[in-house]
Each structure stands twice: as structure tokens, then as C-alpha cells.
């Protein structure tokens, strides 16, 4: 039997047979779900205790007119008590002291004193209330001066809210309902998943190689198999572990999706949950997404399902697999080469940095790409092999022409091939070198060794 | 019959000369001692034989034909720096290494059962390697080396980490393998084990082979021509009968025993000395000093600076 396959089998089976693998594979999606759901859940259960804010209103515009919110309760106090409260806010029983000066209409400025830094909720509420009241007052004055009786109502009627329904046209001319928000969410999730997979399995390769070197088993094995067979067996074996994990996840996810669709469609109470989940899922830029739900259309959940179904999942999953495999081959072979050249984890980390920089850079680029998936950064990022696995995945849900995909995949495949070729050369020399930390120059020299 | 030959091997690692024009030849069924100080080039030579690295120039033959890739199935190698997967179960691991050496699962299992029984270690099969002591791990590794019944076995410091009892067991197994027809390359710094099991040695020093030969010939070549004689009778005549060809190094007489040590200065034969002293004294014992391999090793390496 082929040696690479024997090695592949060992790498695959020893990992997949571990209980921890099964446990992690099943628990991770649940954990992720929890991680998404939890902030939304906690947000609804924020501490109900409102902060009391003492207000000294020297302008007398607001007296008794400030509305309380969940987080903030206003309490007007006479100006005489101003000094006492200000001097000892900590023990006054007030969270903050708000001083509205007499000339607020001119300065547009108020002071808020507090012992602790005022929370953003409270500050925003004060802002909103004061602005609203001032605007109302100014407008009322204006209306009175101009003398058109129902001007106020007329003005209000000019307020408009537009909802943009996005339809993606396929080449055959049929339209598909799309959702920018959902495309963003899917792109973000796919790009991030690739990042995690490449990183996770790449470092597994790295640790495996280093382990073999430190264990000194490597010499035993390469007297039976060629170094390149050992390296490729390991890299491919771990890729198979990654794919197994991914496929289990896809099955779990589609199971959950189908299950949710069957159970909750038309169920009004589920909207709340769908809303909070989608909110956190799209925490990137979720304002519009939230608005979508706020109007309380009973069929919103159905619409979401429709929109999720509007995304070309088979294409995304297939591309995910291709980009994962190629991106993983590119990175993990370089990582294997580095691990083979060093003796210890510390040395390894030093060599690792230059390799992981493009990977981390793509995550930083991700945010900009998601906002502008047709921009120059996105286009170039999806061609450059070191970033394309992540960036292209982010772009995909927005629709990418097939020829761009083809170029990107070809470039990536060729680069992965080149990386493996280089890695194999460094690896076969590196795994037998002990005792001294090589320099980059020496690694270059190993490339030219005959054997 | 010549089983193995490495001819004019040169190997240079970017400026460092690891082997210079080394030639060794091994007869079938021989235990061939590959000796030399640390860093002399032994491991490089062994790696070339194992096809882990290739020589810059020079050729390697096995059974009269050039070495080829498939010959890894004919070679079993126990490296000095050895190790196995710590977290893998012993049996699984042995099976894996056997499969890499080209054995099919069935044969590998059968032979593994045999060896585990022979070493009385059946109950280690499902243990993880890290649960075993170092000596136990070495035994597993030994089994993995010989399991595919290679024609050429290479042992690099096989006894390190073994207690005397297990060293003895292992020595017997190595000699046993030779009985069955295997040819063995044995690399070690332990000279007493060289004397016990090697037929032939080659000594490599600073990348060059500086000594090669049958173990008895080598020892004879380096004997100091010194004789220890215990005698009865009168010493007075001895210096005169020996004359210029001999030097008396020590001479001791007490109530129980008389001894002397004589060095033969120009290496004439032993009976010459006997004939010269026999008429003057009664010889109780007569012993020529033969150097141990340890002494030969030190002597050769130090005089070759």
C-alpha cells in the first residue's frame, strides 16, 4: 500500500477516534449558538434598576418635562441643594447631577457631574431628552411666529421611511430575493470560519511535525518512507479531519435550519427569538436588519427564511471546501516547513509570525471588504493567494462572476503547489537537523540541497 | 561473499566535510562494528545506507548490485536518537511501523504476537507508550526494527538505556539474527560489546576511515609487544640473556611470587623470548598483553590527530 496513504490513515484515525474530537465537533456549534444568543439574552435582562439623576434646571425650560427611561430617572431638585449634592455625589443617593444653565438656548451646553463615569445609556438618554425638548420648543416658537395653524402636522407628514427590497437577477433573468444583511452575515461567517479552520488545522500540522521531531520518531519513519510522504500524509490526513468536522457541522446546521423552519414558521412568538439571534449574528452593522423586524409584520420570519434560501448555499459550501483545502495546503505546508526547521516551540513562534501575518491581515481586511465587496481591496484581496481564501468567501454571497472565481482558484492552487514544493525541500533537511536554530538564509540554502 | 559495499563515499554539508572517500565492505552474516568518536561521520554514513541522504559522490552496493529505493524493505534501522509516538498505543504503533516497512496487516500481526510473546510483553499491547519505562520502550523499538526480517540490520547504540539483564537478552537476539543469516552493522562507543559481538570493525575519524579489519588482526596490529612473566628462580642472569632486543620494564620479587614485565623492542616472535629465559628461570606463567578494543580505539584516535 502507498506509504502516504498509511501515514494519512494514521493521522486521520488517531485524531478522529479521540473522544475529544467528537465532543468538540458537536459542542462547538452549540457553543457558537450560545455565544450568539447569550448577548441578546443578556441585553433583554439588563439591570432594571434605573439610575437617578438629579437635575438643577436654571433655565426652567425643562421643569418636570424630562421623560424617564428604563435606565434613567430624572429628579428635579431646587437650586439651593445644588452645592450639597455636587460636593458629595457619592453619598447623595444620586447617580449623577445634571446642571442645565440659564443660557442653554445660546450655549447648547449642560454639565453632568458624577462619581463614576456616566454610562453611555444614561448619557444618550439625557442627550436625546434635552435635544428633543429644545427642538420642540424651538419649533413651537417658529410655528407660532409664522402663524400657519397645522404646520406642525404637515411637517410630520413629510417624514418618510423607505424599505429597499433587494432582488438579485440571475443570468437567466429570474429574480431572487436577496438581503444585503444576510449576505453580509453569511460572508462574514464563511470568511471567519475559513480563517479559524486554516489556522487551527495549520497549527495542528505544525505541532505534529514538531512532535515527531522532538520525539525523534522521524528518523525511524524516514528510513521507511520518504520525508515528503511523511509530510504530505500528515497534511492530507489533517485536512481530512478538518473536512470531516466541517461536514458534520453542515449537517448539524442544515438539520437545525430545516427543523426551525418546520417548527416555527408562522409562529409569532418565535419572531422575538429570531430577532435577537439575527441581531447578534449581524452585529457588524445591524441597524437595518433590526428595523426590518421592528414593524412587527407577522410573516417576517418567513421572509427571512426566504432570503436565507435566496443565497446560493451549494456554491458557497463548494467554494468553502475548495478554498479551505487550497488555503490550508498553502499555509500548512509552510507551517510544516517551519516546524521541521526548529527544535522548540519558542523558536517556532518566531518563524511563524511572517507566515501568519497575511492570514491576520485578511481578517482585518474582512471588515472593509464586507462593506464594499466590489472595491479594489476586495478584488485584489480575492486574487492574492495568501488572502483569497478568506476574502473571496466574504465576497461570494454578494455574487462573484465565474471567471473571477476561476482566476482566484487557479492562482491559489498554483501557489499551494509551489508552497508544498518549497516546504518539502526544507522539510527533508530540517527534520534531521538538531541543536541549532536556523536562519532564513540557511532555510534558503536547504532549498538547493540535492538531498 | 560480499553482501554490502559502500565505495568512495564523499558527503559535504555546505562546507562541512562529513565523509571523505570512505569505503567499507561487509561479508554476508558478519557483525560489522562501525566505530568512531562523536561527530566522526558514522551517522551520516548510516543515513546514506538508509537512503535518508544521498552521497555527493561514491556508490553503494547490496548483494553486488547498486542500492535502490525498494531496498528500504531489506534494511532495518535502529537509530541512536530513537523515539516513538508517546500517546499512541504500543500495539497500534508497532503495527503502523510494520506497515510502513511493507508488511501486510496479517503478517505483521502474526510476527508481532510472536515477538511480544518471546519478550513476555503481551500485556503491553494496549498500553500507551508513555506508560512504559525507557528500557521497555527500547524493546518495542527493537522489535519494530527487526519485524520485517531485513537482510541488513543497522543498530546504532542498541544497548543504551538497557539494564545488564536486558542488554544480555538483546545481545543474544542480535547474535541469533546473525545465525539466521542477517548481516549486521553495529555502531557503538561501548568497546567491550564490540569485542563480544563484532567480527570486523571499521573506525571512522574526522570523516575518514582510519582503521579497518578483522577484530583479531586489528588487536594484533596494535599490541604493544609486552609480556608478563611469573617465574621461580634467580633473576640475576636475565638481563644478560635478553640482550639489546628486550627491555625489562618492571621486576618484583617477594616471598610468594616473582614477576617481571618485558617489552620486545623489535617485535621478534614469542618463542624467542621463551627460549631465552627458560634456561635461567622456571616459568610459572607467560602472558602477552593483547590490547582491548578500548585501548586500540584511544590509541588510534589519539595518534591520528
HADDOCK unambig.tbl for C-alpha pairs under 7 A between the chains (distance, minus, plus):
assign (segid A and resid 3 and name CA) (segid B and resid 100 and name CA) 6.13 0.50 0.50
assign (segid A and resid 6 and name CA) (segid B and resid 100 and name CA) 6.97 0.50 0.50
assign (segid A and resid 215 and name CA) (segid B and resid 83 and name CA) 5.24 0.50 0.50
assign (segid A and resid 215 and name CA) (segid B and resid 84 and name CA) 6.38 0.50 0.50
assign (segid A and resid 215 and name CA) (segid B and resid 85 and name CA) 6.90 0.50 0.50
assign (segid A and resid 216 and name CA) (segid B and resid 81 and name CA) 6.06 0.50 0.50
assign (segid A and resid 216 and name CA) (segid B and resid 82 and name CA) 5.27 0.50 0.50
assign (segid A and resid 216 and name CA) (segid B and resid 83 and name CA) 4.82 0.50 0.50
assign (segid A and resid 217 and name CA) (segid B and resid 82 and name CA) 5.99 0.50 0.50
assign (segid A and resid 217 and name CA) (segid B and resid 83 and name CA) 4.53 0.50 0.50
assign (segid A and resid 217 and name CA) (segid B and resid 84 and name CA) 4.98 0.50 0.50
assign (segid A and resid 217 and name CA) (segid B and resid 85 and name CA) 6.95 0.50 0.50
assign (segid A and resid 219 and name CA) (segid B and resid 79 and name CA) 6.95 0.50 0.50
assign (segid A and resid 220 and name CA) (segid B and resid 79 and name CA) 6.83 0.50 0.50
assign (segid A and resid 222 and name CA) (segid B and resid 52 and name CA) 6.61 0.50 0.50
assign (segid A and resid 223 and name CA) (segid B and resid 50 and name CA) 5.85 0.50 0.50
assign (segid A and resid 223 and name CA) (segid B and resid 52 and name CA) 6.24 0.50 0.50
assign (segid A and resid 223 and name CA) (segid B and resid 72 and name CA) 6.82 0.50 0.50
assign (segid A and resid 224 and name CA) (segid B and resid 72 and name CA) 6.09 0.50 0.50
assign (segid A and resid 224 and name CA) (segid B and resid 100 and name CA) 5.92 0.50 0.50
assign (segid A and resid 224 and name CA) (segid B and resid 101 and name CA) 5.59 0.50 0.50
assign (segid A and resid 225 and name CA) (segid B and resid 100 and name CA) 6.85 0.50 0.50
assign (segid A and resid 451 and name CA) (segid B and resid 53 and name CA) 5.60 0.50 0.50
assign (segid A and resid 451 and name CA) (segid B and resid 54 and name CA) 5.82 0.50 0.50
